[in-house]
Amino acid sequence: MWAGSSPPLPGTGRGGTSSSGEIREGFLCPLCLKDLHSVQQLQSHYEEAHSGEDDGHMVGQIKTLFGRAKKKLLKKGEAERSDAESLDYICSGGVDTSKWEAQDLGATRNLRSEFQRWRAARIDHYVIEINKLLIRLEKLTAFDRASTDPAKRKALERSVVTWVNDRDVPCCPDCGATFTITLRRHHCRLCGSIMCKRCNQFLAVSFAQKLTSAVRASVTAGGSPCAADQTAGSGESARRLSVASVSSLLEEKEDDRIMSCQHCRGILEQRERRLEEKDSSPVIAQLYEKLRSCIGKVEQLAPEYLKMAESLNAGESTYRLEDASNLRVDLMKLYERIDLLSKRIGTLGLTENPQPHPKTLQLQRMIRLSATHFLQ
């Protein structure tokens, strides 16, 4: 198909126009400029009408046309690559990564010991903070808060930790509000810091007693307060006692709550989560325990069944056929339960978004494979 932008042809002026200045478009014959309306008609017309003519000039015109088209496409491609390179240059923060050269691996240094040192210091700091808060909680819940006079209760609370001087804190450290006659200062009973009424938090006494009882149980067992993760929380409710709704806060009396800052409350809630995680094992661990229990029963009953089967097949009367049949039914039920448990373990979390860690999925597949081999 040739358009008005085609190279000059016989009978046309410069720019693909005819001698009359008219621009023609369509399936035009390159020699006689006849419009054939389709590719098939154009091919048939050229073979019938111009097959014997010298088409050297035509070949030259086609080469010229293709050359111009090629140059135009090359220029367009270069422009697109230039735009893409400039975009990459901008997006990569001013670094043209396409011009980087491959570099050999240089010297390496193991930072494991340094990491362990910094991690140990961080853990020690966390343990010290937790121990201080737990000891102060123990003191704050050691007396009957409901029957104690408010003035005496406040004096006992001030004896637990030194309170920050009011004159040293003109603004709330959390929200930045300036303290006035109407916006009073409130002290955290655990660290002594100051906050405004909008930023103060309250801890239920039941929540404090839950944490301190874990400490007492650990100390009685001969461990440290931080070892309470292994013994605390048995028989306790799994719900979060520290996070109360507005209605429950309104129902509680002031004597049943301990004022705290957001920082201390966050540390204690994290401690509670760790206790609950110790008490509640993951689903995969529960299923695996059941799986191991079934496998242990099979390993205990299978030799007895084989012994019965060999004796009965030999024609001996030591065992009864009914007992062997019942034992076989029990084994078949255990096999089915092992298969079901291993299948459930293998499909845990596959429908969730996001899915579990690849190592967790690999562990589940290996458990399923091990159970399959055992059944075989």
C-alpha atoms as a printed R data frame, in Angstrom:
    type eleno elety resid chain resno       x       y       z
1   ATOM     1    CA   MET     A     1   0.000   0.000   0.000
2   ATOM     2    CA   TRP     A     2   1.422   3.332  -0.968
3   ATOM     3    CA   ALA     A     3   0.320   6.635   0.487
4   ATOM     4    CA   GLY     A     4   0.954  10.247  -0.357
5   ATOM     5    CA   SER     A     5   4.091  10.242   1.785
6   ATOM     6    CA   SER     A     6   5.765   7.650  -0.485
7   ATOM     7    CA   PRO     A     7   8.847   8.551  -2.500
8   ATOM     8    CA   PRO     A     8   8.326  10.295  -5.856
9   ATOM     9    CA   LEU     A     9   7.067   7.919  -8.503
10  ATOM    10    CA   PRO     A    10   6.661   8.383 -12.202
11  ATOM    11    CA   GLY     A    11   3.893  10.826 -12.863
12  ATOM    12    CA   THR     A    12   3.972  12.283  -9.361
13  ATOM    13    CA   GLY     A    13   5.503  15.420  -7.992
14  ATOM    14    CA   ARG     A    14   7.735  15.782  -4.931
15  ATOM    15    CA   GLY     A    15   6.112  14.638  -1.689
16  ATOM    16    CA   GLY     A    16   4.032  11.874  -3.323
17  ATOM    17    CA   THR     A    17   1.560  14.171  -5.051
18  ATOM    18    CA   SER     A    18   0.472  13.788  -8.616
19  ATOM    19    CA   SER     A    19   1.206  16.367 -11.304
20  ATOM    20    CA   SER     A    20  -2.169  17.931 -10.560
21  ATOM    21    CA   GLY     A    21  -1.236  18.299  -6.860
22  ATOM    22    CA   GLU     A    22  -3.755  15.691  -5.693
23  ATOM    23    CA   ILE     A    23  -2.639  13.324  -2.866
24  ATOM    24    CA   ARG     A    24  -3.727   9.765  -3.517
25  ATOM    25    CA   GLU     A    25  -3.884   6.948  -1.002
26  ATOM    26    CA   GLY     A    26  -4.825   3.282  -1.185
27  ATOM    27    CA   PHE     A    27  -3.513   0.096  -2.813
28  ATOM    28    CA   LEU     A    28  -1.843   1.928  -5.705
29  ATOM    29    CA   CYS     A    29   0.240   0.309  -8.411
30  ATOM    30    CA   PRO     A    30   3.775   1.688  -8.053
31  ATOM    31    CA   LEU     A    31   4.117   2.077 -11.840
32  ATOM    32    CA   CYS     A    32   0.760   3.251 -13.141
33  ATOM    33    CA   LEU     A    33  -0.752   4.502  -9.838
34  ATOM    34    CA   LYS     A    34  -3.947   2.545 -10.416
35  ATOM    35    CA   ASP     A    35  -5.979   1.919  -7.245
36  ATOM    36    CA   LEU     A    36  -6.594  -1.834  -6.949
37  ATOM    37    CA   HIS     A    37  -8.485  -1.722  -3.579
38  ATOM    38    CA   SER     A    38  -6.841  -4.892  -2.131
39  ATOM    39    CA   VAL     A    39  -3.497  -6.646  -1.854
40  ATOM    40    CA   GLN     A    40  -4.619  -9.582  -3.987
41  ATOM    41    CA   GLN     A    41  -5.824  -7.346  -6.818
42  ATOM    42    CA   LEU     A    42  -2.646  -5.278  -6.642
43  ATOM    43    CA   GLN     A    43  -0.472  -8.410  -6.876
44  ATOM    44    CA   SER     A    44  -2.518  -9.829  -9.782
45  ATOM    45    CA   HIS     A    45  -2.433  -6.491 -11.648
46  ATOM    46    CA   TYR     A    46   1.325  -6.160 -11.263
47  ATOM    47    CA   GLU     A    47   1.955  -9.731 -12.480
48  ATOM    48    CA   GLU     A    48  -0.349  -9.358 -15.520
49  ATOM    49    CA   ALA     A    49   0.320  -5.764 -16.605
50  ATOM    50    CA   HIS     A    50   3.918  -5.129 -15.624
51  ATOM    51    CA   SER     A    51   5.588  -8.553 -15.473
52  ATOM    52    CA   GLY     A    52   7.579  -7.923 -18.663
53  ATOM    53    CA   GLU     A    53   8.625  -4.358 -17.917
54  ATOM    54    CA   ASP     A    54  11.943  -3.306 -16.516
55  ATOM    55    CA   ASP     A    55  11.363  -3.061 -12.813
56  ATOM    56    CA   GLY     A    56  14.832  -1.813 -11.908
57  ATOM    57    CA   HIS     A    57  13.487   1.638 -11.284
58  ATOM    58    CA   MET     A    58  10.720   0.167  -9.118
59  ATOM    59    CA   VAL     A    59  13.213  -1.796  -7.033
60  ATOM    60    CA   GLY     A    60  15.179   1.380  -6.455
61  ATOM    61    CA   GLN     A    61  12.048   3.204  -5.330
62  ATOM    62    CA   ILE     A    62  11.157   0.406  -2.895
63  ATOM    63    CA   LYS     A    63  14.679   0.367  -1.445
64  ATOM    64    CA   THR     A    64  14.502   4.117  -0.957
65  ATOM    65    CA   LEU     A    65  11.148   3.786   0.795
66  ATOM    66    CA   PHE     A    66  12.374   1.008   3.097
67  ATOM    67    CA   GLY     A    67  15.540   2.963   3.867
68  ATOM    68    CA   ARG     A    68  13.546   5.984   4.966
69  ATOM    69    CA   ALA     A    69  11.230   3.810   7.053
70  ATOM    70    CA   LYS     A    70  14.208   2.103   8.686
71  ATOM    71    CA   LYS     A    71  15.810   5.411   9.578
72  ATOM    72    CA   LYS     A    72  12.545   6.661  11.032
73  ATOM    73    CA   LEU     A    73  12.117   3.504  13.156
74  ATOM    74    CA   LEU     A    74  15.719   3.673  14.363
75  ATOM    75    CA   LYS     A    75  15.295   7.277  15.418
76  ATOM    76    CA   LYS     A    76  12.092   6.391  17.255
77  ATOM    77    CA   GLY     A    77  13.801   3.478  19.042
78  ATOM    78    CA   GLU     A    78  16.728   5.649  20.075
79  ATOM    79    CA   ALA     A    79  14.338   8.257  21.443
80  ATOM    80    CA   GLU     A    80  12.455   5.616  23.461
81  ATOM    81    CA   ARG     A    81  15.708   4.192  24.849
82  ATOM    82    CA   SER     A    82  16.873   7.671  25.744
83  ATOM    83    CA   ASP     A    83  13.617   8.344  27.601
84  ATOM    84    CA   ALA     A    84  13.881   5.010  29.431
85  ATOM    85    CA   GLU     A    85  17.487   5.665  30.402
86  ATOM    86    CA   SER     A    86  16.636   9.107  31.677
87  ATOM    87    CA   LEU     A    87  13.740   7.640  33.662
88  ATOM    88    CA   ASP     A    88  16.008   4.954  35.166
89  ATOM    89    CA   TYR     A    89  18.539   7.638  35.955
90  ATOM    90    CA   ILE     A    90  15.941   9.663  37.803
91  ATOM    91    CA   CYS     A    91  14.345   6.720  39.600
92  ATOM    92    CA   SER     A    92  17.636   5.282  40.835
93  ATOM    93    CA   GLY     A    93  18.536   8.447  42.717
94  ATOM    94    CA   GLY     A    94  21.032   9.826  40.192
95  ATOM    95    CA   VAL     A    95  22.970   6.570  39.633
96  ATOM    96    CA   ASP     A    96  23.006   4.994  36.184
97  ATOM    97    CA   THR     A    97  23.192   1.308  37.100
98  ATOM    98    CA   SER     A    98  23.445   0.239  33.443
99  ATOM    99    CA   LYS     A    99  27.003   1.577  33.336
100 ATOM   100    CA   TRP     A   100  28.182  -0.424  36.331
101 ATOM   101    CA   GLU     A   101  30.867  -2.978  35.655
102 ATOM   102    CA   ALA     A   102  31.054  -6.399  37.243
103 ATOM   103    CA   GLN     A   103  33.215  -6.321  40.341
104 ATOM   104    CA   ASP     A   104  35.142  -9.111  41.977
105 ATOM   105    CA   LEU     A   105  34.221 -10.178  45.504
106 ATOM   106    CA   GLY     A   106  36.328  -8.232  47.959
107 ATOM   107    CA   ALA     A   107  37.328  -8.864  51.539
108 ATOM   108    CA   THR     A   108  34.670 -10.136  53.949
109 ATOM   109    CA   ARG     A   109  34.373  -9.772  57.690
110 ATOM   110    CA   ASN     A   110  32.280 -11.805  60.130
111 ATOM   111    CA   LEU     A   111  30.163  -9.524  62.337
112 ATOM   112    CA   ARG     A   112  28.429 -12.264  64.299
113 ATOM   113    CA   SER     A   113  30.291 -11.585  67.539
114 ATOM   114    CA   GLU     A   114  29.621  -7.850  67.278
115 ATOM   115    CA   PHE     A   115  25.945  -8.495  66.573
116 ATOM   116    CA   GLN     A   116  25.694 -10.817  69.578
117 ATOM   117    CA   ARG     A   117  27.330  -8.203  71.776
118 ATOM   118    CA   TRP     A   118  24.877  -5.480  70.739
119 ATOM   119    CA   ARG     A   119  21.951  -7.892  70.974
120 ATOM   120    CA   ALA     A   120  22.984  -9.009  74.461
121 ATOM   121    CA   ALA     A   121  23.188  -5.374  75.583
122 ATOM   122    CA   ARG     A   122  19.700  -4.724  74.215
123 ATOM   123    CA   ILE     A   123  18.277  -7.817  75.905
124 ATOM   124    CA   ASP     A   124  19.949  -6.887  79.180
125 ATOM   125    CA   HIS     A   125  18.406  -3.420  79.003
126 ATOM   126    CA   TYR     A   126  14.976  -4.924  78.333
127 ATOM   127    CA   VAL     A   127  15.349  -7.409  81.196
128 ATOM   128    CA   ILE     A   128  16.360  -4.656  83.602
129 ATOM   129    CA   GLU     A   129  13.371  -2.526  82.595
130 ATOM   130    CA   ILE     A   130  10.997  -5.450  83.000
131 ATOM   131    CA   ASN     A   131  12.408  -6.395  86.405
132 ATOM   132    CA   LYS     A   132  12.098  -2.824  87.707
133 ATOM   133    CA   LEU     A   133   8.487  -2.539  86.556
134 ATOM   134    CA   LEU     A   134   7.547  -5.932  88.001
135 ATOM   135    CA   ILE     A   135   9.089  -5.093  91.371
136 ATOM   136    CA   ARG     A   136   7.212  -1.782  91.449
137 ATOM   137    CA   LEU     A   137   3.972  -3.516  90.466
138 ATOM   138    CA   GLU     A   138   4.513  -5.926  93.350
139 ATOM   139    CA   LYS     A   139   4.786  -3.013  95.766
140 ATOM   140    CA   LEU     A   140   1.772  -1.201  94.306
141 ATOM   141    CA   THR     A   141  -0.445  -4.269  94.741
142 ATOM   142    CA   ALA     A   142   0.947  -5.350  98.121
143 ATOM   143    CA   PHE     A   143  -1.658  -3.326 100.085
144 ATOM   144    CA   ASP     A   144  -5.435  -3.163  99.896
145 ATOM   145    CA   ARG     A   145  -6.011  -0.238  97.577
146 ATOM   146    CA   ALA     A   146  -9.773  -0.197  98.024
147 ATOM   147    CA   SER     A   147  -9.732   0.227 101.814
148 ATOM   148    CA   THR     A   148  -6.695   2.517 101.995
149 ATOM   149    CA   ASP     A   149  -7.233   6.250 102.457
150 ATOM   150    CA   PRO     A   150  -6.564   8.181  99.187
151 ATOM   151    CA   ALA     A   151  -3.922  10.414 100.780
152 ATOM   152    CA   LYS     A   152  -2.153   7.425 102.317
153 ATOM   153    CA   ARG     A   153  -2.414   5.484  99.068
154 ATOM   154    CA   LYS     A   154  -0.817   8.358  97.182
155 ATOM   155    CA   ALA     A   155   1.994   8.536  99.735
156 ATOM   156    CA   LEU     A   156   2.608   4.804  99.352
157 ATOM   157    CA   GLU     A   157   2.689   5.199  95.569
158 ATOM   158    CA   ARG     A   158   5.228   8.023  95.827
159 ATOM   159    CA   SER     A   159   7.440   5.823  97.985
160 ATOM   160    CA   VAL     A   160   7.693   3.220  95.227
161 ATOM   161    CA   VAL     A   161   9.483   5.487  92.730
162 ATOM   162    CA   THR     A   162  10.702   9.087  92.786
163 ATOM   163    CA   TRP     A   163   8.286  11.387  90.972
164 ATOM   164    CA   VAL     A   164   9.575  14.007  88.519
165 ATOM   165    CA   ASN     A   165   9.349  17.598  89.771
166 ATOM   166    CA   ASP     A   166   6.362  19.477  88.320
167 ATOM   167    CA   ARG     A   167   8.402  22.602  87.595
168 ATOM   168    CA   ASP     A   168  10.807  20.637  85.387
169 ATOM   169    CA   VAL     A   169   8.108  19.626  82.877
170 ATOM   170    CA   PRO     A   170   6.140  22.581  81.445
171 ATOM   171    CA   CYS     A   171   4.657  20.550  78.566
172 ATOM   172    CA   CYS     A   172   3.348  17.020  78.150
173 ATOM   173    CA   PRO     A   173   6.157  14.848  76.741
174 ATOM   174    CA   ASP     A   174   3.708  12.789  74.656
175 ATOM   175    CA   CYS     A   175   1.383  15.352  73.013
176 ATOM   176    CA   GLY     A   176   3.258  18.615  73.680
177 ATOM   177    CA   ALA     A   177   0.317  20.345  75.374
178 ATOM   178    CA   THR     A   178   1.210  23.093  77.858
179 ATOM   179    CA   PHE     A   179   0.133  22.452  81.419
180 ATOM   180    CA   THR     A   180  -2.300  25.006  82.840
181 ATOM   181    CA   ILE     A   181  -4.694  25.266  85.752
182 ATOM   182    CA   THR     A   182  -7.252  23.177  83.860
183 ATOM   183    CA   LEU     A   183  -4.738  20.818  82.215
184 ATOM   184    CA   ARG     A   184  -3.110  19.250  85.250
185 ATOM   185    CA   ARG     A   185  -0.034  17.055  85.537
186 ATOM   186    CA   HIS     A   186  -0.324  13.338  86.285
187 ATOM   187    CA   HIS     A   187   2.513  11.064  87.376
188 ATOM   188    CA   CYS     A   188   3.164   7.512  86.261
189 ATOM   189    CA   ARG     A   189   3.182   5.242  89.300
190 ATOM   190    CA   LEU     A   190   5.764   2.953  87.684
191 ATOM   191    CA   CYS     A   191   8.475   5.349  86.464
192 ATOM   192    CA   GLY     A   192   7.487   8.731  87.978
193 ATOM   193    CA   SER     A   193   7.273  10.561  84.657
194 ATOM   194    CA   ILE     A   194   4.692  13.280  83.960
195 ATOM   195    CA   MET     A   195   1.907  13.276  81.372
196 ATOM   196    CA   CYS     A   196  -1.401  15.052  80.840
197 ATOM   197    CA   LYS     A   197  -4.848  13.600  81.440
198 ATOM   198    CA   ARG     A   198  -5.331  12.809  77.742
199 ATOM   199    CA   CYS     A   199  -2.104  10.783  77.573
200 ATOM   200    CA   ASN     A   200  -2.233   8.880  80.867
201 ATOM   201    CA   GLN     A   201  -3.031   5.173  80.888
202 ATOM   202    CA   PHE     A   202  -4.549   2.873  83.490
203 ATOM   203    CA   LEU     A   203  -3.603  -0.688  84.372
204 ATOM   204    CA   ALA     A   204  -6.164  -2.946  85.975
205 ATOM   205    CA   VAL     A   205  -5.109  -4.389  89.316
206 ATOM   206    CA   SER     A   206  -6.054  -7.846  88.045
207 ATOM   207    CA   PHE     A   207  -3.605  -7.388  85.169
208 ATOM   208    CA   ALA     A   208  -0.849  -6.338  87.590
209 ATOM   209    CA   GLN     A   209  -1.564  -9.300  89.860
210 ATOM   210    CA   LYS     A   210  -1.358 -11.644  86.869
211 ATOM   211    CA   LEU     A   211   2.188 -10.495  86.093
212 ATOM   212    CA   THR     A   212   3.355 -10.397  89.710
213 ATOM   213    CA   SER     A   213   1.936 -13.856  90.407
214 ATOM   214    CA   ALA     A   214   4.053 -15.158  87.551
215 ATOM   215    CA   VAL     A   215   7.122 -13.608  89.186
216 ATOM   216    CA   ARG     A   216   6.292 -15.159  92.555
217 ATOM   217    CA   ALA     A   217   5.798 -18.577  90.980
218 ATOM   218    CA   SER     A   218   9.178 -18.299  89.256
219 ATOM   219    CA   VAL     A   219  10.992 -17.204  92.410
220 ATOM   220    CA   THR     A   220   9.377 -20.038  94.377
221 ATOM   221    CA   ALA     A   221  10.627 -22.481  91.743
222 ATOM   222    CA   GLY     A   222  14.149 -21.120  92.190
223 ATOM   223    CA   GLY     A   223  14.365 -19.069  89.017
224 ATOM   224    CA   SER     A   224  14.685 -15.385  88.246
225 ATOM   225    CA   PRO     A   225  11.751 -13.059  87.581
226 ATOM   226    CA   CYS     A   226  12.475 -13.239  83.868
227 ATOM   227    CA   ALA     A   227  12.168 -17.037  83.950
228 ATOM   228    CA   ALA     A   228   8.463 -16.683  84.651
229 ATOM   229    CA   ASP     A   229   7.758 -17.249  80.971
230 ATOM   230    CA   GLN     A   230   7.973 -21.002  81.602
231 ATOM   231    CA   THR     A   231   5.682 -21.210  84.650
232 ATOM   232    CA   ALA     A   232   3.331 -18.254  84.483
233 ATOM   233    CA   GLY     A   233  -0.179 -18.097  83.222
234 ATOM   234    CA   SER     A   234  -1.339 -21.643  83.982
235 ATOM   235    CA   GLY     A   235  -5.089 -21.490  84.515
236 ATOM   236    CA   GLU     A   236  -5.211 -17.786  83.643
237 ATOM   237    CA   SER     A   237  -7.624 -16.408  81.085
238 ATOM   238    CA   ALA     A   238  -6.147 -15.790  77.664
239 ATOM   239    CA   ARG     A   239  -7.927 -12.499  77.137
240 ATOM   240    CA   ARG     A   240  -6.019  -9.241  77.443
241 ATOM   241    CA   LEU     A   241  -6.807  -7.817  80.877
242 ATOM   242    CA   SER     A   242  -4.763  -4.701  80.236
243 ATOM   243    CA   VAL     A   243  -6.739  -3.570  77.204
244 ATOM   244    CA   ALA     A   244 -10.161  -2.660  78.538
245 ATOM   245    CA   SER     A   245 -13.038  -1.067  76.710
246 ATOM   246    CA   VAL     A   246 -14.386   2.365  77.628
247 ATOM   247    CA   SER     A   247 -17.379   0.858  79.348
248 ATOM   248    CA   SER     A   248 -15.254  -1.427  81.528
249 ATOM   249    CA   LEU     A   249 -13.002   1.494  82.459
250 ATOM   250    CA   LEU     A   250 -16.020   3.491  83.553
251 ATOM   251    CA   GLU     A   251 -17.253   0.587  85.638
252 ATOM   252    CA   GLU     A   252 -13.909   0.240  87.440
253 ATOM   253    CA   LYS     A   253 -13.181   2.373  90.448
254 ATOM   254    CA   GLU     A   254 -10.132   4.559  90.735
255 ATOM   255    CA   ASP     A   255  -8.869   2.270  93.491
256 ATOM   256    CA   ASP     A   256  -8.866  -0.715  91.107
257 ATOM   257    CA   ARG     A   257  -6.549   0.919  88.587
258 ATOM   258    CA   ILE     A   258  -2.926   1.975  88.558
259 ATOM   259    CA   MET     A   259  -1.985   5.108  86.610
260 ATOM   260    CA   SER     A   260   0.756   4.519  84.064
261 ATOM   261    CA   CYS     A   261   2.405   6.173  81.091
262 ATOM   262    CA   GLN     A   262   2.257   4.771  77.577
263 ATOM   263    CA   HIS     A   263   5.865   3.570  77.692
264 ATOM   264    CA   CYS     A   264   5.486   1.471  80.852
265 ATOM   265    CA   ARG     A   265   2.150   0.090  79.739
266 ATOM   266    CA   GLY     A   266   3.623  -0.956  76.393
267 ATOM   267    CA   ILE     A   267   6.468  -2.843  78.092
268 ATOM   268    CA   LEU     A   268   4.089  -4.657  80.431
269 ATOM   269    CA   GLU     A   269   1.707  -5.581  77.595
270 ATOM   270    CA   GLN     A   270   4.640  -6.978  75.653
271 ATOM   271    CA   ARG     A   271   5.545  -9.014  78.731
272 ATOM   272    CA   GLU     A   272   1.998 -10.358  78.893
273 ATOM   273    CA   ARG     A   273   2.111 -11.359  75.223
274 ATOM   274    CA   ARG     A   274   5.299 -13.303  75.849
275 ATOM   275    CA   LEU     A   275   3.649 -15.147  78.747
276 ATOM   276    CA   GLU     A   276   0.635 -16.033  76.606
277 ATOM   277    CA   GLU     A   277   2.864 -17.229  73.765
278 ATOM   278    CA   LYS     A   278   4.634 -19.545  76.189
279 ATOM   279    CA   ASP     A   279   1.341 -20.991  77.374
280 ATOM   280    CA   SER     A   280  -0.301 -21.433  73.976
281 ATOM   281    CA   SER     A   281   1.524 -23.626  71.467
282 ATOM   282    CA   PRO     A   282   1.032 -23.133  67.692
283 ATOM   283    CA   VAL     A   283  -1.474 -25.222  65.762
284 ATOM   284    CA   ILE     A   284   1.269 -27.106  63.944
285 ATOM   285    CA   ALA     A   285   2.824 -28.100  67.298
286 ATOM   286    CA   GLN     A   286  -0.505 -29.371  68.611
287 ATOM   287    CA   LEU     A   287  -1.158 -31.410  65.470
288 ATOM   288    CA   TYR     A   288   2.377 -32.772  65.499
289 ATOM   289    CA   GLU     A   289   1.990 -33.924  69.122
290 ATOM   290    CA   LYS     A   290  -1.165 -35.813  68.149
291 ATOM   291    CA   LEU     A   291   0.632 -37.269  65.144
292 ATOM   292    CA   ARG     A   292   3.548 -38.490  67.255
293 ATOM   293    CA   SER     A   293   1.111 -39.994  69.761
294 ATOM   294    CA   CYS     A   294  -0.625 -41.998  67.011
295 ATOM   295    CA   ILE     A   295   2.694 -43.144  65.579
296 ATOM   296    CA   GLY     A   296   3.795 -44.274  69.049
297 ATOM   297    CA   LYS     A   297   0.623 -46.328  69.470
298 ATOM   298    CA   VAL     A   298   1.152 -47.955  66.073
299 ATOM   299    CA   GLU     A   299   4.740 -48.815  66.930
300 ATOM   300    CA   GLN     A   300   3.462 -50.410  70.139
301 ATOM   301    CA   LEU     A   301   0.549 -52.387  68.618
302 ATOM   302    CA   ALA     A   302   2.006 -53.396  65.237
303 ATOM   303    CA   PRO     A   303   4.527 -55.974  66.583
304 ATOM   304    CA   GLU     A   304   1.780 -57.584  68.669
305 ATOM   305    CA   TYR     A   305  -0.513 -57.809  65.642
306 ATOM   306    CA   LEU     A   306   2.241 -59.341  63.491
307 ATOM   307    CA   LYS     A   307   2.918 -61.878  66.215
308 ATOM   308    CA   MET     A   308  -0.781 -62.793  66.323
309 ATOM   309    CA   ALA     A   309  -1.013 -63.039  62.545
310 ATOM   310    CA   GLU     A   310   2.027 -65.329  62.264
311 ATOM   311    CA   SER     A   311   0.702 -67.567  65.037
312 ATOM   312    CA   LEU     A   312  -2.766 -67.852  63.478
313 ATOM   313    CA   ASN     A   313  -1.339 -68.462  59.997
314 ATOM   314    CA   ALA     A   314   0.783 -71.270  61.433
315 ATOM   315    CA   GLY     A   315  -2.360 -72.926  62.784
316 ATOM   316    CA   GLU     A   316  -1.559 -72.293  66.427
317 ATOM   317    CA   SER     A   317  -4.285 -71.661  68.994
318 ATOM   318    CA   THR     A   318  -2.362 -69.267  71.208
319 ATOM   319    CA   TYR     A   319  -4.371 -66.254  70.064
320 ATOM   320    CA   ARG     A   320  -7.979 -65.852  69.084
321 ATOM   321    CA   LEU     A   321  -8.982 -64.644  65.648
322 ATOM   322    CA   GLU     A   322 -11.413 -62.168  67.156
323 ATOM   323    CA   ASP     A   323  -8.648 -60.455  69.142
324 ATOM   324    CA   ALA     A   324  -6.462 -60.202  66.064
325 ATOM   325    CA   SER     A   325  -9.354 -58.721  64.070
326 ATOM   326    CA   ASN     A   326 -10.062 -56.109  66.738
327 ATOM   327    CA   LEU     A   327  -6.389 -55.183  66.907
328 ATOM   328    CA   ARG     A   328  -6.294 -54.859  63.123
329 ATOM   329    CA   VAL     A   329  -9.280 -52.480  63.204
330 ATOM   330    CA   ASP     A   330  -7.543 -50.345  65.839
331 ATOM   331    CA   LEU     A   331  -4.406 -50.192  63.691
332 ATOM   332    CA   MET     A   332  -6.392 -49.213  60.595
333 ATOM   333    CA   LYS     A   333  -8.034 -46.372  62.527
334 ATOM   334    CA   LEU     A   334  -4.633 -45.167  63.705
335 ATOM   335    CA   TYR     A   335  -3.300 -45.291  60.139
336 ATOM   336    CA   GLU     A   336  -6.229 -43.201  58.913
337 ATOM   337    CA   ARG     A   337  -5.729 -40.684  61.712
338 ATOM   338    CA   ILE     A   338  -2.017 -40.413  60.922
339 ATOM   339    CA   ASP     A   339  -2.842 -39.772  57.272
340 ATOM   340    CA   LEU     A   340  -5.438 -37.115  58.121
341 ATOM   341    CA   LEU     A   341  -3.187 -35.329  60.634
342 ATOM   342    CA   SER     A   342  -0.230 -35.275  58.245
343 ATOM   343    CA   LYS     A   343  -2.423 -33.949  55.426
344 ATOM   344    CA   ARG     A   344  -3.726 -31.188  57.665
345 ATOM   345    CA   ILE     A   345  -0.198 -30.248  58.706
346 ATOM   346    CA   GLY     A   346   0.906 -30.184  55.063
347 ATOM   347    CA   THR     A   347  -1.884 -27.761  54.074
348 ATOM   348    CA   LEU     A   348  -1.642 -25.367  57.032
349 ATOM   349    CA   GLY     A   349  -1.630 -21.717  55.930
350 ATOM   350    CA   LEU     A   350  -1.779 -22.405  52.183
351 ATOM   351    CA   THR     A   351  -5.061 -20.505  51.822
352 ATOM   352    CA   GLU     A   352  -3.957 -17.588  54.007
353 ATOM   353    CA   ASN     A   353  -2.656 -14.282  52.706
354 ATOM   354    CA   PRO     A   354   0.190 -13.814  53.280
355 ATOM   355    CA   GLN     A   355   1.305 -17.419  53.442
356 ATOM   356    CA   PRO     A   356   3.661 -18.720  56.160
357 ATOM   357    CA   HIS     A   357   7.430 -18.442  55.866
358 ATOM   358    CA   PRO     A   358   8.986 -20.735  53.215
359 ATOM   359    CA   LYS     A   359  10.892 -22.596  55.944
360 ATOM   360    CA   THR     A   360   7.602 -23.276  57.746
361 ATOM   361    CA   LEU     A   361   6.062 -24.643  54.552
362 ATOM   362    CA   GLN     A   362   9.144 -26.803  53.993
363 ATOM   363    CA   LEU     A   363   8.829 -28.189  57.529
364 ATOM   364    CA   GLN     A   364   5.165 -29.023  56.921
365 ATOM   365    CA   ARG     A   365   6.019 -30.839  53.675
366 ATOM   366    CA   MET     A   366   8.756 -32.843  55.391
367 ATOM   367    CA   ILE     A   367   6.349 -33.898  58.181
368 ATOM   368    CA   ARG     A   368   3.851 -35.023  55.580
369 ATOM   369    CA   LEU     A   369   6.534 -36.923  53.667
370 ATOM   370    CA   SER     A   370   7.785 -38.625  56.834
371 ATOM   371    CA   ALA     A   371   4.248 -39.720  57.765
372 ATOM   372    CA   THR     A   372   3.719 -41.076  54.240
373 ATOM   373    CA   HIS     A   373   6.882 -43.143  54.455
374 ATOM   374    CA   PHE     A   374   5.799 -44.462  57.839
375 ATOM   375    CA   LEU     A   375   2.432 -45.546  56.446
376 ATOM   376    CA   GLN     A   376   4.097 -47.301  53.545
